[in-house]
Amino acid sequence: MASAYAESNPLISSDHVKAAVTEFARGFNHSYYLPLHLAILKGDWESTKAFLDNDPSALTAKVTVHGRTALHVAAVGAQWNLVEKLVEHMPANMLTELDFMGCSCLHYVAMGESVNAAKALVAKNPSLTQVTDFKGFTPLIYSLTSTRHRHMVRYLLMNTTDERPGCPFSGPSASQLVALLTASGFHDITMHLLQRYPDLATISDSNGSIILNVLSKLPSHFPSGNTYVLSRKFFYKHAPVELELSPNQPYFGNIIGNALQYCFAGSMKPVRDTKLRHLSAVRLTEFVFSQASAMNDYQFYESFGM
């Protein structure tokens, strides 16, 4: 199976992928599975189910030359309703199957906006969040390298652990995860991650502290980068904001802010989002420095690239 192949070959080149596709294509009956493939891409559940009822083996078979199952096809095609329906019928162990590109169904779902599809997959097989592609990346990384849907990132972060084989918070991909998460601007989510794994606060590369280096390139993420006109500044000042995922953080609200929220809900949302990002960026920076202050001099200078 592709998953077993990937497990013994964690880093597979594009040449190997092309070779696997070519070899599989020689005996692949494209015309047979084409009606199923097209039905899934159209979101046509009735035709999809009719095909699978006629040939139950097609549910777990590779139905494309890229070694994708029907579930993979639905996820790649962003047919979220079909993903949820297919999951109900798929054996739990088959959800970890990788296609020839090295991706599980959850890797593809992670790049979309349907948290419900992700929840359906993880409910059927909780180990899915730990499955890695051929480069050792979990679905969480994929959620940050695509469209960066906040709710998807949050859900996967809350349901991903540092267990093997992924070890996303302590393994080789940890530095990339921290860089991508910080660059996404979801600083409150980053704070939640650092509270779980404090060592990530001071993780560094050849340029020094990864988090501080990324933040230094995002001046608009701080209060000093606020360029609102006077009227907007009034909304900004009084906008009630609650730092998500951080239960010990206070609620920044007041009577004026709550009144503005009630009267100008549509106008307040982007202002609240901006203020949340600003406050979270400040808290994140403070947390990184607090963790660094606990280091000895050598560790401190090494972390900050000095």
N, C-alpha and C positions, 0 to 999 in steps of 0.2 A: 504494500500500500504506500501511497505517497507520504503519509505521516511517518511510517517506519523508515522510509528512504531519507526523509529530512532529519530524523532523529540521529541517524548514523552519519549524516553529512550536513552539519549545521551551517556551513558556508558553501553554497552551491553557486557556481558561475552561470552567467547567461548562456554560455555554450552548452552547459549540462542541461539547462532547461530546454533549449532548442532541440537538443538530441533526444530528450525524453518525449517531447511533443512529436517529433518526427517519427520516432519508433512506435509510439502509440497510434499515430495517425495511419500507419500502414494497415492495421487490422481494424480500424474504427469504422463502424457503419454510420456515417454521417446522415445519410438520407433517412435512416430508421428513426433516429432521435430528433430530427429536425422539427417535426410537428410539436413535440414536447417542448423543445427549446423555444420555439416561436410563441407557443401558448403561454409559457412562463413570462417571457419578455413583454407580452401584451397584458399581463395581469389577469389572464383568463383562467380562473380556478376550475370552472366546470370542465373545460377541455383538458386541463392539466390532470385533474382527478380521473377523468375518463381514461386517459392514456395509462396512468398508474394503476388503475383498477384492472385494466386489460393485461398489463405487464408489471406486477408488483416489484420485480427485480430492478426496474428502472428507477425506483426510489433511491437506491443506494449505488446505482451504476454511474460510471463516468459518462456523461451525456454530451461532452464537447471535447474537441481535440486538445484542449488545455487541461484535461483531467478533472473537470468540474462536475459535481453532482447537481441535481435539480435545485438543491438548496443554495449552492454556490451561485447558480445562474440567477435565481431570484434575488439574491443579495447584490450581485454585480449590477443587475438591472433595476435596483432600488424598488423592487416590488415587495414592499414591507408586509402587506397583508398575506401574500403568498408565503413569505418567509415564516410567518407565525403559523399558518395552516400546515405547511410542510413539516415544521418542527414537531407538531403533534404526532405525526406518523413516522418520523425518522427514529431509528434506534439511537439511544443516547451516545453510545461509543462512536457512531458515525459522524457526530457533530465535530469531532476533532480532526476529521479527515482534511488533509491539505491538497490543494490542486497543484498542478505542475509549476505554478508561480510561487508556491510555498505558502499559500494563504488558507486559513480556515474560513468558514462562513462568517464568523464573528469579526475577523479582520476586515472584511468588506462592509459588514454592517456598521462597524466602528467609524467608517468614513462618511456615514450618512447621518440623518437627523432622527431616525426612529429609535428612541430609547425602548419602546415597547418590544420591538423586534429583538433588541439585545437582551432584554429581560426574559423573553421567551426562550432564547437559546441558553442563557445561563441557568434558568430555572430547571431546564432539562438536563444540563450537564455543567455544574458549577466550576469544573476544572478548565472550562473553555477560556477563561480570562488569563490563564497561565500558559496557554499554548503559544509557541513562538513560530515565526516564519523561518525561512532558511537563514536569515541573518540574525536571528535571536531576538526579534522584536515582537512584543505582545500586542494585542489589539489596542491597548491604551496608547501606545506610541502612534498607531495609525490614526486614532481619533485626533491627534495633535498635528499630524502632517497633512491633513486634508482640509476640510472646511471649518474645522474647529468649532463644532457645536458645543456650547457650554454644558448643556444638560447631558450630552453623551460623555464628555470628558469627566464630568462629575460622577456619573453613574459608574463608569469603568474604573475610575480611581478608587471609589468606595468599595468595589468588588474585586479588586486585584490585590493579591498579597505578594510577598517576596519569596514565595516558595519556588522550588525548582519545577520545571526547567527554565522558566523565564527569569526569575530573580531580577525583576525590573528595577528594584530600588537599591540593589547592591552589586549587581552584575555589570558587565561591560557597557550595557546600554543606559545605565543610570545617568551618566553625565548628559547624554543626548536628551533623555527624558526631561531632566531639570531645565535644560536650555530651551527646549520647545515649550514646556509648560509656562516658563517665565515669559517667553516671547509672546505667548497667546494672550497675555494680559489678564488671565484669570488668577490674580494674585491671592485672592482669598482661598482659592482651591489649592494653590501652591503652599500657602501657610498651613493648611490642614495636612498636607503631605509631610511638611517639615516637622510638624508636631508629632507625627507618627514615626518619622525617620530623621531625627535631628542632624545626623551626620551629612545628610544631603545639603544642608544649609551652607556648608563650607567646602563642598566638592569643587575641585578646581581642575583646570587644564593648563596648557603652556602659557596662557594669557592671564592666569590667576583665577580669582573667584568667578565661577560661571554665572551665578545669579547676578552679582553686582555688575559684571561686564555687560550682560544682556540689558539690565535695567538702565545702565548708563547710556544706552542707545535708544531709550524710550522716554525722553524728557516730558512728553505729553501725558505720561502716566502718573505724574506727580502734580500736587497742587500748584507748584510754581509754573507749570505748563498750562494753567487755566487761562484761556484767551477769550472768555465770555465777555460780551458787552455788559453794561451796567445792569440792565434789566435781568439778564440771565444770571449775573453774579448774585442777585438777590435770591433767585430760585436756588442757586447752587448753595448759598450760605445756609438756607433753611431746609434744604432737602433732607428728609429723614432717611437714614441709611442703616442697614443692619448687615454686618459682615457675616456672610453665609459660611457654614461649615466650621465656625469658630464660636462654640457655645459660651466661652468665657469672655468674649468681647462684648462691650456695651452697645446699646442701641442708640444711634445718633439721631434723635428726633426731638421735636418740640411742638408746642401748640401751633405756632405759625406754620411750621413745616407740614404738620398733619392737615391743617386747613388748606394749604396750597395743594397738597396731594389729592385732597377730596375734590377741589374745584378745578384743578388743571392736571388731571391724571395723565392725559396724553402728552402734555408738554413736559411734565416732570420726569417721566421715565428715562429719557436719554440723559437728563441732568443727574438723576439718581445713579444711573449706571456709571457715569463719569466720576461722580463723587466716590462711589464704591471702589472704583479702580484706583483712584488717588489715595484714599485712606488705606486700602489694602497694600498698595505699593510702599507706603511709608512704614506700615507695620512689618512688611516683609523685609525691608532694608534694616529696620531696627533689630529684627530677629536674627538676621545674618550676622550683624555686628555683635550681638549678645553671645551668639555661639562662638564667634571668633575670639572674643575676649576670654573665653575659658581655655583657649589653647596656650601652649607654651610659646616662647618667642619664635623658636624655629618653625613650629607649625603655622603660626600666624603669618610670618613673612612668606612662607612657602605657599600658603593658601591664597594670599593676595598678590602673588607673582612678584614679590620684591627681592 
